[in-house]
């Protein structure tokens, strides 16, 4: 996963105010794909300057691009709070709670289905989650829908795209 907060803190191209804000705000990561998220989620920790007191309120944000979303079921019954996200690299189960529940999104997954904003087995362009360090669990906080019902095919990797936005300074001779 790419730590966007760290890239901003190290960049000389961002204003000092933006870099200082990144010392206070929660960390922000972008996952290359679902397999990258599954491999790295358990080792996520806040930087040393953001963890004087560890509580359930310590969290980070993770964004996924071009992922599918499906409902999950247990013993033939649909699970109200869990969804399965997937792409060609694999799948993972995350929480998607609605109003009145812990870490709610604006609407639950099933409310989105009922309103027609999402369809079963739909794909979204971007999915944002809140990763709680203490419990090692992710909650959906928002998404942005694709214009298409199928995943977009990217010609270059997300890592290459993002790192190209933060070029390394070259020595001046």
N, CA and C atoms as an extended XYZ file, in Angstrom:
519
Properties=species:S:1:pos:R:3:atomname:S:1:resname:S:1:resid:I:1 pbc="F F F"
N         0.840       -1.173        0.000 N   UNK     1
C         0.000        0.000        0.000 CA  UNK     1
C         0.888        1.240        0.000 C   UNK     1
N         0.380        2.279       -0.571 N   UNK     2
C         1.125        3.523       -0.674 CA  UNK     2
C         0.634        4.478        0.408 C   UNK     2
N         1.549        4.976        1.217 N   UNK     3
C         1.210        5.923        2.276 CA  UNK     3
C         1.276        7.336        1.689 C   UNK     3
N         0.135        7.864        1.307 N   UNK     4
C         0.062        9.193        0.704 CA  UNK     4
C         0.463       10.260        1.716 C   UNK     4
N         0.096       10.085        2.965 N   UNK     5
C         0.453       11.057        4.006 CA  UNK     5
C         1.964       11.208        4.116 C   UNK     5
N         2.677       10.083        4.089 N   UNK     6
C         4.138       10.133        4.183 CA  UNK     6
C         4.742       10.805        2.949 C   UNK     6
N         4.187       10.524        1.780 N   UNK     7
C         4.686       11.171        0.563 CA  UNK     7
C         4.518       12.691        0.640 C   UNK     7
N         3.396       13.147        1.180 N   UNK     8
C         3.168       14.590        1.307 CA  UNK     8
C         4.117       15.197        2.328 C   UNK     8
N         4.316       14.514        3.459 N   UNK     9
C         5.243       15.037        4.481 CA  UNK     9
C         6.656       15.162        3.951 C   UNK     9
N         7.070       14.256        3.071 N   UNK    10
C         8.435       14.266        2.539 CA  UNK    10
C         8.601       15.149        1.310 C   UNK    10
N         7.515       15.604        0.738 N   UNK    11
C         7.567       16.358       -0.509 CA  UNK    11
C         7.859       17.829       -0.264 C   UNK    11
N         8.739       18.371       -1.074 N   UNK    12
C         9.008       19.809       -1.030 CA  UNK    12
C         8.067       20.580       -1.950 C   UNK    12
N         7.273       19.865       -2.719 N   UNK    13
C         6.374       20.505       -3.668 CA  UNK    13
C         5.048       20.921       -3.044 C   UNK    13
N         4.760       20.448       -1.839 N   UNK    14
C         3.526       20.825       -1.157 CA  UNK    14
C         3.818       21.965       -0.186 C   UNK    14
N         2.849       22.844        0.005 N   UNK    15
C         3.049       23.939        0.963 CA  UNK    15
C         3.295       23.397        2.371 C   UNK    15
N         3.979       24.178        3.168 N   UNK    16
C         4.304       23.787        4.534 CA  UNK    16
C         3.044       23.488        5.345 C   UNK    16
N         1.969       24.242        5.099 N   UNK    17
C         0.728       23.998        5.846 CA  UNK    17
C         0.173       22.607        5.560 C   UNK    17
N         0.212       22.162        4.301 N   UNK    18
C        -0.252       20.817        3.957 CA  UNK    18
C         0.607       19.759        4.637 C   UNK    18
N         1.903       19.971        4.663 N   UNK    19
C         2.805       19.002        5.283 CA  UNK    19
C         2.596       18.949        6.795 C   UNK    19
N         2.321       20.104        7.421 N   UNK    20
C         2.076       20.119        8.863 CA  UNK    20
C         0.762       19.437        9.223 C   UNK    20
N        -0.251       19.614        8.392 N   UNK    21
C        -1.543       18.967        8.626 CA  UNK    21
C        -1.387       17.449        8.614 C   UNK    21
N        -0.500       16.938        7.780 N   UNK    22
C        -0.282       15.494        7.699 CA  UNK    22
C         0.376       14.924        8.950 C   UNK    22
N         0.901       15.784        9.826 N   UNK    23
C         1.436       15.321       11.096 CA  UNK    23
C         0.326       15.102       12.127 C   UNK    23
N        -0.866       15.635       11.848 N   UNK    24
C        -1.981       15.554       12.792 CA  UNK    24
C        -3.097       14.643       12.278 C   UNK    24
N        -3.470       14.791       11.023 N   UNK    25
C        -4.570       14.006       10.457 CA  UNK    25
C        -4.233       12.515       10.414 C   UNK    25
N        -5.263       11.656       10.377 N   UNK    26
C        -5.002       10.217       10.234 CA  UNK    26
C        -4.240        9.932        8.935 C   UNK    26
N        -3.488        8.853        8.944 N   UNK    27
C        -2.746        8.446        7.757 CA  UNK    27
C        -3.726        8.090        6.641 C   UNK    27
N        -3.284        8.269        5.402 N   UNK    28
C        -4.108        7.951        4.241 CA  UNK    28
C        -3.306        7.045        3.318 C   UNK    28
N        -3.853        5.871        3.027 N   UNK    29
C        -3.199        4.888        2.165 CA  UNK    29
C        -4.040        4.645        0.924 C   UNK    29
N        -3.379        4.236       -0.144 N   UNK    30
C        -4.060        3.757       -1.344 CA  UNK    30
C        -3.591        2.329       -1.565 C   UNK    30
N        -4.538        1.416       -1.666 N   UNK    31
C        -4.215        0.013       -1.909 CA  UNK    31
C        -4.109       -0.214       -3.414 C   UNK    31
N        -3.054       -0.896       -3.818 N   UNK    32
C        -2.872       -1.235       -5.236 CA  UNK    32
C        -4.018       -2.116       -5.717 C   UNK    32
N        -4.400       -3.079       -4.891 N   UNK    33
C        -5.520       -3.970       -5.183 CA  UNK    33
C        -5.931       -4.645       -3.873 C   UNK    33
N        -6.882       -5.538       -3.932 N   UNK    34
C        -7.376       -6.181       -2.716 CA  UNK    34
C        -6.303       -7.091       -2.108 C   UNK    34
N        -5.507       -7.749       -2.945 N   UNK    35
C        -4.432       -8.608       -2.425 CA  UNK    35
C        -3.404       -7.778       -1.660 C   UNK    35
N        -3.094       -6.581       -2.128 N   UNK    36
C        -2.170       -5.681       -1.435 CA  UNK    36
C        -2.740       -5.315       -0.065 C   UNK    36
N        -4.017       -5.024       -0.007 N   UNK    37
C        -4.688       -4.720        1.256 CA  UNK    37
C        -4.616       -5.902        2.215 C   UNK    37
N        -4.933       -7.090        1.731 N   UNK    38
C        -4.918       -8.280        2.593 CA  UNK    38
C        -3.517       -8.567        3.121 C   UNK    38
N        -2.504       -8.331        2.306 N   UNK    39
C        -1.133       -8.622        2.718 CA  UNK    39
C        -0.603       -7.613        3.739 C   UNK    39
N        -1.063       -6.373        3.673 N   UNK    40
C        -0.475       -5.314        4.490 CA  UNK    40
C        -1.352       -4.781        5.611 C   UNK    40
N        -2.603       -5.140        5.671 N   UNK    41
C        -3.504       -4.543        6.664 CA  UNK    41
C        -3.090       -4.844        8.095 C   UNK    41
N        -2.572       -6.024        8.362 N   UNK    42
C        -2.240       -6.381        9.746 CA  UNK    42
C        -0.961       -5.703       10.238 C   UNK    42
N        -0.152       -5.154        9.345 N   UNK    43
C         1.084       -4.492        9.776 CA  UNK    43
C         0.954       -2.970        9.806 C   UNK    43
N        -0.234       -2.464        9.534 N   UNK    44
C        -0.431       -1.011        9.579 CA  UNK    44
C        -0.371       -0.519       11.023 C   UNK    44
N         0.421        0.483       11.255 N   UNK    45
C         0.489        1.136       12.560 CA  UNK    45
C         0.663        2.628       12.328 C   UNK    45
N         0.175        3.434       13.246 N   UNK    46
C         0.390        4.873       13.080 CA  UNK    46
C         1.863        5.197       13.312 C   UNK    46
N         2.365        6.266       12.715 N   UNK    47
C         3.748        6.661       12.965 CA  UNK    47
C         3.950        6.984       14.448 C   UNK    47
N         5.169        6.969       14.900 N   UNK    48
C         5.474        7.149       16.320 CA  UNK    48
C         4.926        8.455       16.875 C   UNK    48
N         4.881        9.509       16.072 N   UNK    49
C         4.420       10.806       16.576 CA  UNK    49
C         2.904       10.908       16.633 C   UNK    49
N         2.176        9.895       16.152 N   UNK    50
C         0.717        9.896       16.206 CA  UNK    50
C         0.167        8.861       17.168 C   UNK    50
N         0.998        8.217       17.977 N   UNK    51
C         0.480        7.159       18.839 CA  UNK    51
C         0.885        7.286       20.308 C   UNK    51
N         0.708        8.442       20.920 N   UNK    52
C         1.020        8.505       22.342 CA  UNK    52
C         0.036        7.699       23.184 C   UNK    52
N        -1.244        7.704       22.815 N   UNK    53
C        -2.263        6.944       23.547 CA  UNK    53
C        -3.037        6.132       22.524 C   UNK    53
N        -3.050        4.827       22.680 N   UNK    54
C        -3.713        3.951       21.720 CA  UNK    54
C        -5.150        3.694       22.168 C   UNK    54
N        -6.112        4.083       21.341 N   UNK    55
C        -7.526        3.874       21.653 CA  UNK    55
C        -8.248        3.345       20.425 C   UNK    55
N        -9.521        3.046       20.588 N   UNK    56
C       -10.335        2.584       19.462 CA  UNK    56
C       -10.578        3.706       18.461 C   UNK    56
N       -10.257        4.942       18.836 N   UNK    57
C       -10.428        6.058       17.909 CA  UNK    57
C        -9.241        6.232       16.980 C   UNK    57
N        -8.184        5.450       17.154 N   UNK    58
C        -7.041        5.509       16.247 CA  UNK    58
C        -7.392        4.748       14.978 C   UNK    58
N        -7.306        5.436       13.861 N   UNK    59
C        -7.672        4.815       12.591 CA  UNK    59
C        -6.889        5.449       11.462 C   UNK    59
N        -6.962        4.805       10.312 N   UNK    60
C        -6.372        5.317        9.095 CA  UNK    60
C        -7.409        5.179        7.988 C   UNK    60
N        -7.195        5.886        6.903 N   UNK    61
C        -8.080        5.767        5.744 CA  UNK    61
C        -7.366        4.975        4.659 C   UNK    61
N        -8.115        4.114        3.996 N   UNK    62
C        -7.581        3.333        2.878 CA  UNK    62
C        -8.552        3.477        1.716 C   UNK    62
N        -8.022        3.746        0.535 N   UNK    63
C        -8.849        3.838       -0.663 CA  UNK    63
C        -8.515        2.703       -1.618 C   UNK    63
N        -9.564        2.150       -2.212 N   UNK    64
C        -9.442        1.121       -3.244 CA  UNK    64
C        -9.988        1.705       -4.536 C   UNK    64
N        -9.428        1.295       -5.650 N   UNK    65
C        -9.935        1.714       -6.948 CA  UNK    65
C       -10.359        0.489       -7.749 C   UNK    65
N       -11.480        0.626       -8.455 N   UNK    66
C       -12.009       -0.413       -9.333 CA  UNK    66
C       -12.204       -1.747       -8.601 C   UNK    66
N       -13.116       -1.755       -7.650 N   UNK    67
C       -13.436       -2.978       -6.914 CA  UNK    67
C       -14.917       -3.302       -7.063 C   UNK    67
N       -15.208       -4.586       -7.024 N   UNK    68
C       -16.582       -5.056       -7.036 CA  UNK    68
C       -17.080       -5.228       -5.617 C   UNK    68
N       -18.387       -5.088       -5.430 N   UNK    69
C       -18.994       -5.222       -4.108 CA  UNK    69
C       -20.143       -6.209       -4.198 C   UNK    69
N       -20.121       -7.188       -3.296 N   UNK    70
C       -21.179       -8.193       -3.214 CA  UNK    70
C       -21.657       -8.295       -1.774 C   UNK    70
N       -22.891       -8.721       -1.602 N   UNK    71
C       -23.407       -9.005       -0.263 CA  UNK    71
C       -22.809      -10.336        0.214 C   UNK    71
N       -22.709      -10.485        1.512 N   UNK    72
C       -22.237      -11.747        2.079 CA  UNK    72
C       -23.403      -12.468        2.737 C   UNK    72
N       -23.297      -13.767        2.815 N   UNK    73
C       -24.362      -14.537        3.465 CA  UNK    73
C       -23.741      -15.558        4.404 C   UNK    73
N       -24.484      -15.876        5.441 N   UNK    74
C       -24.082      -16.857        6.434 CA  UNK    74
C       -25.245      -17.802        6.648 C   UNK    74
N       -25.049      -19.085        6.420 N   UNK    75
C       -26.098      -20.093        6.576 CA  UNK    75
C       -27.343      -19.738        5.766 C   UNK    75
N       -27.155      -19.222        4.569 N   UNK    76
C       -28.268      -18.886        3.698 CA  UNK    76
C       -28.943      -17.555        3.992 C   UNK    76
N       -28.513      -16.858        5.051 N   UNK    77
C       -29.098      -15.568        5.421 CA  UNK    77
C       -28.131      -14.458        5.034 C   UNK    77
N       -28.647      -13.383        4.466 N   UNK    78
C       -27.813      -12.245        4.098 CA  UNK    78
C       -27.316      -11.551        5.360 C   UNK    78
N       -26.055      -11.188        5.371 N   UNK    79
C       -25.469      -10.492        6.500 CA  UNK    79
C       -25.622       -8.991        6.271 C   UNK    79
N       -26.257       -8.297        7.210 N   UNK    80
C       -26.573       -6.877        7.031 CA  UNK    80
C       -25.358       -5.962        7.084 C   UNK    80
N       -24.332       -6.340        7.837 N   UNK    81
C       -23.228       -5.418        8.080 CA  UNK    81
C       -21.941       -5.742        7.341 C   UNK    81
N       -21.872       -6.833        6.619 N   UNK    82
C       -20.635       -7.221        5.944 CA  UNK    82
C       -20.831       -7.279        4.440 C   UNK    82
N       -19.832       -6.825        3.703 N   UNK    83
C       -19.820       -6.940        2.254 CA  UNK    83
C       -18.487       -7.539        1.829 C   UNK    83
N       -18.487       -8.105        0.661 N   UNK    84
C       -17.289       -8.688        0.091 CA  UNK    84
C       -16.812       -7.762       -1.030 C   UNK    84
N       -15.562       -7.289       -0.932 N   UNK    85
C       -14.992       -6.506       -2.025 CA  UNK    85
C       -14.027       -7.409       -2.776 C   UNK    85
N       -13.942       -7.218       -4.081 N   UNK    86
C       -13.099       -8.109       -4.876 CA  UNK    86
C       -12.615       -7.409       -6.134 C   UNK    86
N       -11.516       -7.914       -6.636 N   UNK    87
C       -11.007       -7.556       -7.951 CA  UNK    87
C       -10.284       -8.789       -8.474 C   UNK    87
N        -9.509       -8.651       -9.544 N   UNK    88
C        -8.866       -9.835      -10.118 CA  UNK    88
C        -7.799      -10.433       -9.204 C   UNK    88
N        -7.349       -9.686       -8.184 N   UNK    89
C        -6.292      -10.175       -7.291 CA  UNK    89
C        -6.818      -10.971       -6.100 C   UNK    89
N        -8.096      -10.848       -5.784 N   UNK    90
C        -8.651      -11.571       -4.645 CA  UNK    90
C        -9.854      -10.860       -4.057 C   UNK    90
N       -10.211      -11.255       -2.841 N   UNK    91
C       -11.380      -10.660       -2.189 CA  UNK    91
C       -11.122      -10.502       -0.699 C   UNK    91
N       -11.907       -9.647       -0.075 N   UNK    92
C       -11.826       -9.403        1.363 CA  UNK    92
C       -13.208       -9.010        1.855 C   UNK    92
N       -13.469       -9.271        3.126 N   UNK    93
C       -14.741       -8.917        3.744 CA  UNK    93
C       -14.535       -7.711        4.641 C   UNK    93
N       -15.391       -6.703        4.474 N   UNK    94
C       -15.323       -5.497        5.302 CA  UNK    94
C       -16.730       -5.151        5.789 C   UNK    94
N       -16.795       -4.293        6.796 N   UNK    95
C       -18.079       -3.874        7.370 CA  UNK    95
C       -18.644       -2.678        6.618 C   UNK    95
N       -19.933       -2.700        6.402 N   UNK    96
C       -20.631       -1.555        5.810 CA  UNK    96
C       -21.889       -1.360        6.634 C   UNK    96
N       -21.799       -0.489        7.624 N   UNK    97
C       -22.925       -0.269        8.527 CA  UNK    97
C       -23.680        0.991        8.123 C   UNK    97
N       -24.922        1.039        8.517 N   UNK    98
C       -25.765        2.179        8.211 CA  UNK    98
C       -25.981        3.052        9.432 C   UNK    98
N       -26.834        4.059        9.310 N   UNK    99
C       -27.133        4.946       10.434 CA  UNK    99
C       -27.596        4.170       11.664 C   UNK    99
N       -27.150        4.621       12.832 N   UNK   100
C       -27.521        3.978       14.077 CA  UNK   100
C       -26.598        2.853       14.494 C   UNK   100
N       -25.598        2.552       13.687 N   UNK   101
C       -24.643        1.487       13.993 CA  UNK   101
C       -23.266        2.100       14.236 C   UNK   101
N       -22.324        1.275       14.657 N   UNK   102
C       -20.974        1.757       14.907 CA  UNK   102
C       -20.283        2.103       13.579 C   UNK   102
N       -19.576        3.228       13.531 N   UNK   103
C       -18.876        3.740       12.340 CA  UNK   103
C       -19.771        3.681       11.098 C   UNK   103
N       -20.885        4.390       11.107 N   UNK   104
C       -21.834        4.267        9.996 CA  UNK   104
C       -21.396        5.012        8.742 C   UNK   104
N       -21.841        4.483        7.625 N   UNK   105
C       -21.771        5.182        6.347 CA  UNK   105
C       -23.091        5.955        6.225 C   UNK   105
N       -23.214        6.795        5.218 N   UNK   106
C       -24.454        7.556        5.043 CA  UNK   106
C       -25.653        6.618        4.953 C   UNK   106
N       -25.521        5.573        4.172 N   UNK   107
C       -26.553        4.545        4.031 CA  UNK   107
C       -25.876        3.182        4.051 C   UNK   107
N       -26.589        2.163        4.501 N   UNK   108
C       -26.033        0.808        4.498 CA  UNK   108
C       -26.014        0.273        3.060 C   UNK   108
N       -25.342       -0.835        2.871 N   UNK   109
C       -25.255       -1.444        1.544 CA  UNK   109
C       -26.647       -1.780        1.013 C   UNK   109
N       -27.493       -2.347        1.865 N   UNK   110
C       -28.826       -2.737        1.413 CA  UNK   110
C       -29.719       -1.521        1.154 C   UNK   110
N       -29.512       -0.418        1.886 N   UNK   111
C       -30.246        0.810        1.583 CA  UNK   111
C       -29.817        1.358        0.223 C   UNK   111
N       -28.533        1.216       -0.107 N   UNK   112
C       -28.048        1.645       -1.425 CA  UNK   112
C       -28.657        0.786       -2.525 C   UNK   112
N       -28.793       -0.513       -2.273 N   UNK   113
C       -29.430       -1.396       -3.248 CA  UNK   113
C       -30.893       -1.028       -3.434 C   UNK   113
N       -31.602       -0.772       -2.326 N   UNK   114
C       -33.019       -0.424       -2.394 CA  UNK   114
C       -33.249        0.887       -3.141 C   UNK   114
N       -32.349        1.854       -2.950 N   UNK   115
C       -32.516        3.150       -3.611 CA  UNK   115
C       -32.097        3.109       -5.084 C   UNK   115
N       -31.414        2.038       -5.496 N   UNK   116
C       -30.961        1.935       -6.883 CA  UNK   116
C       -29.612        2.585       -7.133 C   UNK   116
N       -29.000        3.113       -6.082 N   UNK   117
C       -27.687        3.732       -6.253 CA  UNK   117
C       -26.618        2.688       -6.563 C   UNK   117
N       -26.784        1.490       -6.034 N   UNK   118
C       -25.927        0.345       -6.349 CA  UNK   118
C       -26.794       -0.805       -6.818 C   UNK   118
N       -26.182       -1.693       -7.585 N   UNK   119
C       -26.853       -2.920       -8.012 CA  UNK   119
C       -26.124       -4.103       -7.399 C   UNK   119
N       -26.778       -5.257       -7.282 N   UNK   120
C       -26.050       -6.432       -6.802 CA  UNK   120
C       -24.860       -6.725       -7.709 C   UNK   120
N       -23.741       -7.100       -7.119 N   UNK   121
C       -22.502       -7.397       -7.842 CA  UNK   121
C       -22.037       -6.203       -8.670 C   UNK   121
N       -22.161       -5.030       -8.116 N   UNK   122
C       -21.778       -3.801       -8.808 CA  UNK   122
C       -20.291       -3.516       -8.614 C   UNK   122
N       -19.741       -2.701       -9.489 N   UNK   123
C       -18.355       -2.238       -9.396 CA  UNK   123
C       -18.359       -0.753       -9.103 C   UNK   123
N       -17.423       -0.303       -8.277 N   UNK   124
C       -17.296        1.115       -7.970 CA  UNK   124
C       -15.909        1.588       -8.382 C   UNK   124
N       -15.835        2.864       -8.733 N   UNK   125
C       -14.565        3.443       -9.134 CA  UNK   125
C       -13.637        3.598       -7.936 C   UNK   125
N       -14.180        4.082       -6.824 N   UNK   126
C       -13.371        4.287       -5.619 CA  UNK   126
C       -14.191        3.892       -4.398 C   UNK   126
N       -13.544        3.181       -3.486 N   UNK   127
C       -14.163        2.781       -2.228 CA  UNK   127
C       -13.232        3.214       -1.105 C   UNK   127
N       -13.764        3.993       -0.160 N   UNK   128
C       -12.976        4.490        0.968 CA  UNK   128
C       -13.398        3.772        2.234 C   UNK   128
N       -12.404        3.321        3.011 N   UNK   129
C       -12.686        2.633        4.262 CA  UNK   129
C       -11.883        3.255        5.393 C   UNK   129
N       -12.390        3.066        6.593 N   UNK   130
C       -11.686        3.474        7.818 CA  UNK   130
C       -11.180        2.201        8.468 C   UNK   130
N        -9.859        2.080        8.626 N   UNK   131
C        -9.232        0.913        9.245 CA  UNK   131
C        -8.953        1.234       10.706 C   UNK   131
N        -9.579        0.497       11.623 N   UNK   132
C        -9.387        0.698       13.058 CA  UNK   132
C        -8.189       -0.155       13.487 C   UNK   132
N        -7.133        0.508       13.948 N   UNK   133
C        -5.905       -0.208       14.314 CA  UNK   133
C        -6.139       -1.244       15.408 C   UNK   133
N        -6.836       -0.843       16.471 N   UNK   134
C        -6.965       -1.706       17.644 CA  UNK   134
C        -7.711       -3.005       17.341 C   UNK   134
N        -8.772       -2.923       16.558 N   UNK   135
C        -9.587       -4.104       16.278 CA  UNK   135
C        -9.240       -4.772       14.956 C   UNK   135
N        -8.400       -4.128       14.154 N   UNK   136
C        -8.019       -4.616       12.831 CA  UNK   136
C        -9.248       -4.954       11.995 C   UNK   136
N       -10.097       -3.962       11.853 N   UNK   137
C       -11.318       -4.121       11.071 CA  UNK   137
C       -11.534       -2.855       10.250 C   UNK   137
N       -12.118       -3.029        9.056 N   UNK   138
C       -12.365       -1.908        8.154 CA  UNK   138
C       -13.857       -1.651        8.031 C   UNK   138
N       -14.219       -0.359        7.983 N   UNK   139
C       -15.603        0.073        7.804 CA  UNK   139
C       -15.677        0.982        6.576 C   UNK   139
N       -16.655        0.743        5.709 N   UNK   140
C       -16.854        1.599        4.541 CA  UNK   140
C       -17.315        2.968        5.011 C   UNK   140
N       -16.678        4.026        4.482 N   UNK   141
C       -17.110        5.387        4.807 CA  UNK   141
C       -17.653        6.117        3.589 C   UNK   141
N       -17.427        5.586        2.403 N   UNK   142
C       -17.954        6.218        1.206 CA  UNK   142
C       -17.444        5.539       -0.050 C   UNK   142
N       -18.046        5.900       -1.172 N   UNK   143
C       -17.626        5.344       -2.457 CA  UNK   143
C       -17.985        6.313       -3.565 C   UNK   143
N       -17.374        6.105       -4.701 N   UNK   144
C       -17.728        6.841       -5.908 CA  UNK   144
C       -17.998        5.815       -6.992 C   UNK   144
N       -19.129        5.927       -7.606 N   UNK   145
C       -19.612        4.933       -8.560 CA  UNK   145
C       -18.918        5.077       -9.905 C   UNK   145
N       -18.732        3.932      -10.570 N   UNK   146
C       -18.258        3.918      -11.949 CA  UNK   146
C       -19.326        4.479      -12.872 C   UNK   146
N       -18.899        4.947      -14.006 N   UNK   147
C       -19.864        5.288      -15.044 CA  UNK   147
C       -20.283        4.014      -15.768 C   UNK   147
N       -19.517        2.945      -15.544 N   UNK   148
C       -19.739        1.684      -16.230 CA  UNK   148
C       -20.097        0.616      -15.206 C   UNK   148
N       -20.674       -0.486      -15.648 N   UNK   149
C       -21.025       -1.556      -14.723 CA  UNK   149
C       -19.923       -2.607      -14.630 C   UNK   149
N       -18.858       -2.460      -15.406 N   UNK   150
C       -17.736       -3.396      -15.367 CA  UNK   150
C       -16.488       -2.674      -14.876 C   UNK   150
N       -15.493       -3.404      -14.401 N   UNK   151
C       -14.269       -2.750      -13.939 CA  UNK   151
C       -13.517       -2.099      -15.091 C   UNK   151
N       -12.838       -0.994      -14.780 N   UNK   152
C       -11.997       -0.338      -15.779 CA  UNK   152
C       -10.681       -1.083      -15.879 C   UNK   152
N       -10.150       -1.180      -17.062 N   UNK   153
C        -8.845       -1.804      -17.273 CA  UNK   153
C        -7.810       -0.683      -17.288 C   UNK   153
N        -6.869       -0.758      -16.370 N   UNK   154
C        -5.828        0.266      -16.273 CA  UNK   154
C        -4.605       -0.180      -17.065 C   UNK   154
N        -3.991        0.756      -17.802 N   UNK   155
C        -2.829        0.425      -18.611 CA  UNK   155
C        -1.541        0.429      -17.804 C   UNK   155
N        -1.489        1.226      -16.731 N   UNK   156
C        -0.305        1.235      -15.877 CA  UNK   156
C        -0.742        1.057      -14.432 C   UNK   156
N         0.185        0.628      -13.598 N   UNK   157
C        -0.183        0.320      -12.216 CA  UNK   157
C        -0.450        1.592      -11.428 C   UNK   157
N        -1.231        1.453      -10.397 N   UNK   158
C        -1.571        2.573       -9.530 CA  UNK   158
C        -0.336        3.108       -8.824 C   UNK   158
N         0.580        2.227       -8.444 N   UNK   159
C         1.817        2.646       -7.785 CA  UNK   159
C         2.607        3.576       -8.700 C   UNK   159
N         2.740        3.214       -9.975 N   UNK   160
C         3.473        4.057      -10.924 CA  UNK   160
C         2.799        5.408      -11.105 C   UNK   160
N         1.478        5.430      -11.169 N   UNK   161
C         0.758        6.690      -11.337 CA  UNK   161
C         0.978        7.623      -10.153 C   UNK   161
N         0.856        7.089       -8.946 N   UNK   162
C         0.953        7.932       -7.752 CA  UNK   162
C         2.374        8.385       -7.510 C   UNK   162
N         3.339        7.494       -7.649 N   UNK   163
C         4.726        7.902       -7.405 CA  UNK   163
C         5.212        8.892       -8.451 C   UNK   163
N         4.623        8.894       -9.635 N   UNK   164
C         5.017        9.891      -10.629 CA  UNK   164
C         4.555       11.293      -10.236 C   UNK   164
N         3.584       11.395       -9.341 N   UNK   165
C         3.125       12.700       -8.869 CA  UNK   165
C         4.089       13.318       -7.860 C   UNK   165
N         4.987       12.497       -7.293 N   UNK   166
C         5.947       12.956       -6.305 CA  UNK   166
C         7.358       12.661       -6.804 C   UNK   166
N         7.838       13.418       -7.791 N   UNK   167
C         9.169       13.119       -8.325 CA  UNK   167
C        10.255       13.382       -7.286 C   UNK   167
N        11.299       12.575       -7.352 N   UNK   168
C        12.442       12.746       -6.455 CA  UNK   168
C        13.226       13.979       -6.878 C   UNK   168
N        13.616       14.820       -5.920 N   UNK   169
C        14.417       15.978       -6.319 CA  UNK   169
C        15.791       15.555       -6.799 C   UNK   169
N        16.214       16.125       -7.901 N   UNK   170
C        17.518       15.823       -8.475 CA  UNK   170
C        18.564       16.758       -7.898 C   UNK   170
N        19.774       16.266       -7.665 N   UNK   171
C        20.808       17.161       -7.141 CA  UNK   171
C        21.154       18.234       -8.166 C   UNK   171
N        21.422       19.410       -7.659 N   UNK   172
C        21.784       20.525       -8.536 CA  UNK   172
C        23.284       20.686       -8.523 C   UNK   172
N        23.875       20.601       -9.693 N   UNK   173
C        25.333       20.719       -9.810 CA  UNK   173
C        25.723       22.094      -10.264 C   UNK   173
